[in-house]
Each structure stands twice: as structure tokens, then as C-alpha cells.
Amino acid sequence: MTNAYVSMSHREAPARGCPLAGMGIESARADEHTRAAASRGFENLVEVLAKRIGRRQREAARSEAVFALAAMIGSVTRSRIIADTDASLPVLQDVKQHLEAV
């Protein structure tokens, strides 16, 4: 999941990728209904990741999932902001490397 999400192909396809990364900071400026939908989407993805992490303590798995998802969304969003494709690649690579180490 991480490899596909934190990738140049995802960076280059904002219209087909994750709406959480696609909308970026604009979600914070959106109306209450849109923010609630984005929050539900985030929570749903956290639950999926937490189950995949599979720690015995649910809260530890959830915490790790929140960290991972925030890093994933942030790295894709940030890499899209950087105009130079070559300069944006290290953002994705560094985050992916750190997530793999967790």
C-alpha cells in the first residue's frame, strides 16, 4: 500500500489519486460537510492501516497508522507542490524509507 501511495505515479495523477492528498490544505477551508467527509475518509484509512499493522494493542496500531497515513498524505501533497519533478522525488523516497523502517 505504501509503495503505491508514496510514488511518482500517484504524484502525477492527482485527479485519480487519493482525495485526501488531492485536496490538500483546501480541505481545511471547505465547508463543514466536506471536512466531515474528509475526516471520515481519514479515519477509515487509519482503521485499514491499523488492521494491517496487526499489533496486539489496538491503540498502538492506531497510533502507528495515524503517523503513517499523515506522512503518506503529506509527502504526496508536498511533492505535488514542488514544481521540479526531480526535486520532488526525494520527498517521496525519504518518507517511504522512514515508513519502511517503522
Order of alpha helices (4+ residues) and beta strands (2+ residues): alpha-alpha-alpha-alpha-alpha-alpha-alpha
